[in-house]
Amino acid sequence: MFKTIKNAWKTPELRKKIIYTIILIIIFRFGCYITVPGVDALALDEAMKSSTGIAGLINLISGGAFSRFSIFAMTITPYINASIIIQLLGFVIPALEKLTKEGGEEGRQKINKYTKMLTLVLALIEGLGLYFTYSKNTTMQIFINPGFLTAAMVITGFVAGTSLLMWLGEQITNKGVGNGISMIIFVGIISRMPSAVVTIWRLIATESGFSTTGFLISLAIIIGAIILIAAVVYMQLAERRIPVQYSKRVVGRKMMGAQNTHIPLKLAMAGVMPIIFASAFMTFPAIVIQLFNRNIETATGFWAGVYKFSIATSDANVGIGFTIANAIVYLLLILGFTYFYTYATMNPAEISTNIKKNGGFIPGIRAGKPTTEYLSSVISKITLFGGIYLAIIAILPMLLRFTGLNITFGGTAVLIVVGVAIETIQQLESQLVMRHYKGFLE
């Protein structure tokens, strides 16, 4: 990994991309400290200490931006939700489906435009929800002179911040290194690591002195984290190789010999996106409910139950029933999004057609439809295994609550961090190889 980064830094073109990415990340981190206008800093600090619900998860992903009520407080979740909605509508609305499958570059740009428009609408809804949640609750009044003008400034700040994040993510993807959206979430999580280290240290060095119990707990957490990271790296790099043979063929005046190669199918082809999609999907109802009921955390009834169910991923105080129900639905959502994202990015019929056109075949499988069916079967089994693996990693912190440990920086955060790091390094490696071949041909 370090060798790849070193080689990439020596390459002028890649060095520019890395510097460009770092500059945009610095802009993102600066934005996390710019509080929206009209906020009482002291009241905000006190309110966030006693805040429960989805605040913990949002604050983790945003890198502390939510606890400061900064312009990036809503993070990139409106864009993620908009992407999910547009992709799901593509299966229902024929015009969108046609744009997705047959539109080419122009169709992709139109889909991107619709996603951005929907992102602004969702950001406006979430901004309204956040403002009304914290403006009308007398126990945690954080706004100075709440009213129409203050509301307009706060909500405009939130929407503008989300728009800027969306633009930053797009620029990182197009001109920088890695996937922009994943990189922003990655940086937000990484920025919370120092506070996690301080928390572990305080378990050992208490006010009364050295704590043997705290030391053993800290040691167990560190060993568990190392094992978890090793398991995630192993699973992220694991792959099923489908052998492909190409027969002899004439190219010009030369007879090309037979070749043996393989199709690498990763166990976690969808990467971290199913968990990001599922997390955003689970927390969005709570944000919308807060828009219409500012005291929902202390309320009772059906919508209060839906709210508690929605926040069970990030709140340990909602009860064991809500936690178990949330874990089951969360698991099913991750499985569903894993299948959805995998088949959206990998088409067995297209792979089969390309193999047949190039005179190849899978040993023991006839070309054409049998190859498509075989690839579909293999991909389906791998996706099921990968989805279960992602789900287990995601619900691991929820299961640990029953042992008395409430770890915010849990499996989902580790999976996102490791997944994005591996994806970025692999992209650097592929660009280095491409650069090498270009230089050789030139």
N, C-alpha and C positions, 0 to 999 in steps of 0.2 A: 504493500500500500504506500509506504513512505517513498519507495523507489519510484513508483508511478507518479506521485506528486512532484518528486524531484525532477524527473524527466520532463514532465509537463511544464514545470516552471522554466526549464531551459529552452523550451520551444517558444519563440516570440509570439506566435499566434495564440497558443493556449495560455501563455502568461497574461496576455491582454484580457482573455476571457475570465481568467481567475481573478485578476485585479478588478475587472468590471463587476463580477459577482460579489466580491468583498465590499466594494463601494456601495452597492445596492443593499447589502445586508446591514452595513453601518447605518444607512439611511433608515432602514426598518427599525433598528435598535434605538436610534435617536427618536423616532416617532413614537415609540413605546413610552417615552418619558414626557411627551407633550400632552398635557391634560386639556380636555375640551373646555371652552370658556364657560364661566358661570358656576364653577364647582368650588365648594369650600374644602380645602385640602385637609384640614384637621378633622372635620366631620366625616370626610371620605375615608380617612385612615381608620377612624373608630368604627365606621359602618362595615368596612371590609374585614375587620377582625372578627366580627360576629356574624358575617354573612355565611349562609349555607346554600345548599342546592347545587345548581350548575356552575356556580362561581368558581369552584376549585378546578374543574376540568377546563373551563374556558381560560382561566388564569394560567394554567399549565401550558396550554397550546399557544396562548398569546405572549408567553414569556413575561408575565407580570403586568401586561398592558391593561388588563381588565381591572386589576386592583387599583390602578392609578387613574382609571377612567380616561385613558388617553384616546387619541384619535384612532388608534388601532385596537380599541377594546373589544370590538366584535370579531377580530381576527379575519381569517379568510373563509369562515364558515358560510356566509351568504353565497359566495361563489361556488363552494362545494355543493351546497343545497341546490343552487340553480343548475349546476351541471347534472346532478342526479335527476332533477325534474325534466330537463330537456331530453336527456337520454331515454328516460322512461316514456316520455311523450312520443319519442321516435318510433316506439313499437305500436302506438295507438293511432297517431295521425299519419296518414299515407304521405302527405307532402313532406313532412319532416323525415320520414323514413327514406324517401327518394333522395332528399338532400344529403342524408348521411351516407347512403350506399353508392349513389350515382352522381352526386354533385361535384366530385373532385375538389380542387382547391377553392373554387368559387363557393361550392356548397359548404365546405368547412368554414370559410369566412362568415357566411350567413349564419351558420349554427353558432359560431363564436359571438356574433353580434347579438343574437337572441339570448344567449347565455348571459352576456354582460347586461343587457336590458333587464332581464329577470333578476340578476344580482342586485341591481339598484333598487328594485321593488322590494326584495326580501330584506335588504339592508335598511330600507326605510321602515319596514314593519318591525324589525328587531330593534332599531333605534328608538322607535316609539315605545316599544315594550320596556326597554331599559329605562327610558326617561320616566314613564309613568310609574314604574315599579319603585324607583328611588325618590320621586318627587312628592308623592302623596303619603308615604309612610312616615308618620311622625316620629317613630323610634329611630330612624336613620335618615334624617333630612340632610342631604349633601349639597343641595343647590342653593345658591344665593339669589334671593328674590325670584322664586319659581313663578313662571308665567309664560305667556306666549312667546315673548322675545327670547327668554332663556331656553325654552323648548326648541325654538327654531335654531338657535346657535348650537345647542348640544347635538340635536339630531343631524343637522347639516355637517357638523364635525365628524360624527360617526360615519355617515354615508360617504363623505369625502375621504376619510381614512380608509374605508373598505375599497373605494375606487382606486386609491393610490396603491394599496396592497395588491390589488388585482393587476394593476399596471406593472408593478415591480416584479410580480411572479411571471408575467408574460415576457418581460425583458430578460429575466434570468434564463428562461427557457429558450428564447430565440438567440440571445447574444452572449449568454454566460455559460455556466457549467451546471448540469443537472436539471431536474424538473423544478420550475420556479415555485409552484404551490407547495410541493413537498419540502423544498429547501426552506421556505419561510416557517413552516411548522417545525422543521428540524431545528432551526436556529432558536425558535421560541422555547422549545423543550430544553435544549442544551443550556440556554441562559439560566435555567432554574437549577442546574446542577450544583453551583456553589452553595445555595441555600440548603440543598439536600445533604451536602457534606457537613455543613454547620449543624444540621439537625442530628446527624449521626454522632458528631463530636460531642454534642450536648448530652447524648445518652451516656457517654463514657465519663466526661468531666462535668459532673453535676455541681450544684452550689455547695454541697456537703463534702465534695472531694471525688476521688476516683470511685466509680461504680462497677463492681465486678459483673453484676447482672446486666448493666447497660453495655459493658464490653462484650459479653457473650452474645447479646442480642445484635449488636453492631457487627460482630464477626460473622454471625449467621446471615445477616442481611447482605454483607459484602460477598460471602461465599455463594449465597443464592443468586446474587446479581451476576457473578462471574459465570456460574453454571448456565443461567438464563441467556446471557449474551452468547456464550459458546454454542448453545443449542440453536439460538436464532440464526447465528452465522452459518452453522452447519445446514440448517433447513433452507436458508435463503440461497445457498450455493448448490444444494442437491438437485440433481436432474435425472430424468429418464431419457436414455438415448435410443432413438428408433433407427436401426440400420437401414441404409438406402444404398442400392447398387445401381451403377450406370453402365450400360452395355457399350461395346465398341461402336464408334461412329466416325464418319468421314467429315473432317473440317478442312475445306479447301482441297489441297492435294495430300493432306496428311491423315493418317489413320490414328485417331485418339484411342488410347487403351482404356480398358474398363476401370472404373473407379469405385472405391468403397468409401462411403461417408456416413454421416448420421444426422438426425434431426434432434437437437437438444431441447427437451421439454422440462422446464423447471417445475419443481413441486409447488412453488409459490409464485406462479406466473403473474398473478395480479398484484404482487408486492403488498404494500401497506394500504393501497387505495380502498379495499373493502372495509377495513377498520375505520378509516377516516370517513368514508361514506356512512357507515352504520352509526358511528358516534354522532355525526352531524344530524342524521335522520332521527336518532333517539332524543337528542336534546332540543331539537327545534320546537316540538309541541310545548315544552315547558316555557320557552321564550314567548311563544304566541299567547299561551294562557296567562302569563304575567301581564301581557298587554291589556287584558280585559279584567283581571282581578289582581290588584296591587298587593293584597294581603293573603295571597293564595297559600303561603307557607304555613299560616296559622288557621286556614279555613278547613272546613269539612265538606263532604259530599262527593259527587261523581268526579267533577273537574279537579278537585283537590287530590283524589285518588290517581287520576291520569297524570297530574303534575308530579306526584311522588313517584309514580311508576317511571316517568320520563327521566327523573334526576337520580334514580337509584344507582346509575353507573358511577356517579361522582359524590354521592352523599351517603354516608354510613349510618345516618340516623333515621332513615325512612322505614325501617322494619324489615324483618327477615322475609316476609311474604312478598313485598315489593321487590326486594333484592333478587330473590329466586326467579320471580316472574320476569323481571327485567333481564336477568342473565340468560334465560331461555330464549326470549325474543331477540336479544342482542346476538346470541349464537346463530339463530336462524337467519337474521338479517346479514350477518357476516358471510354465512354460507351462500345465501342468495346473491349478494353483491360479488362474491368470488366467482360464481358461475357467470354472472352477467358481465363482469369486467373481462374475464378470460375469453369468453366467446365473442366479446365486442372487439378484442384486439387480435384474436387468432381464429381464422376460418379454416376448418379441416378440408372443406371442399376446394378452397383456393390452393392450399398446400398440395393436395392430391393432383390438381390440374397442373401445377408447376412441375411436379415430379414427372408426370406423364409426358409433358411437352419436351422435357429435357432427356427423355429416353431412360428414365430411372424407374425403379420399382423396389418395394419392400419385400425382402425374401419371404416366400411362402404366402404372399398376398397378391392377388391380381390387381393390375392397374385399373383406375377408374373408381366406380362406386364402392367396390370392396375395400379399397385403400381409404376412401373417405370414412366408411363405417368403422374401419379398424382404428383410424386416428381419432375419430369421435369417441370411441369406447375408451381408448387410452387416456385422452384428455379429460374425459368425464371422471374416470377413476382418480387421476392425479389431482384434479380440481377438488374432488370430495376430500381427499386426504389433506390437501393444502388448506382448504376452508376450515376443517376441523382443527388443524394446527393453529391457524390464525385465531379462531374462536377461543381455544384454550388459553393462548397467550393473552388475549384481550380480557377474559373474565377472571384471570388469575388473581388480580388485586381484590376483586369482589369476593372471591372465595377465602382469601387471607383474612378478611374482616372477621370471620367466625373464629379465628385463632386469637383475636384481640389486637392484631396489627392492622393499621390503616395506612397503607403506603400509596401516596398519590403518584409518585414517580414509579409506576408499575410496568406490567408487561407491555401495554400498548405503547407507552413512551419508549421503551427499549426497542420494540419492534420497529417503530417509526425511525428512530435514530439509526439503528443498525441497517435497516432497509435502505434508507436514503443515502447513508454513507457508502454502502456497497454499490448502489446504483450509480452514484456520482463517480466512484473510482472506476467502475466498468466503462462508463462513458468516456472518461479521460483515457483509459487504455485503448478503446476503439478509435478515438481521435488520434492518438499517437500512432497506431498502426496505419491508419488512413494517411496520416502525414508522411510516414515512412515510405509508403508505396508511391505517394505523389512525388516525393523527392527522388525516388528510384526511377520513375518513368520520365521525370523531367531531365 
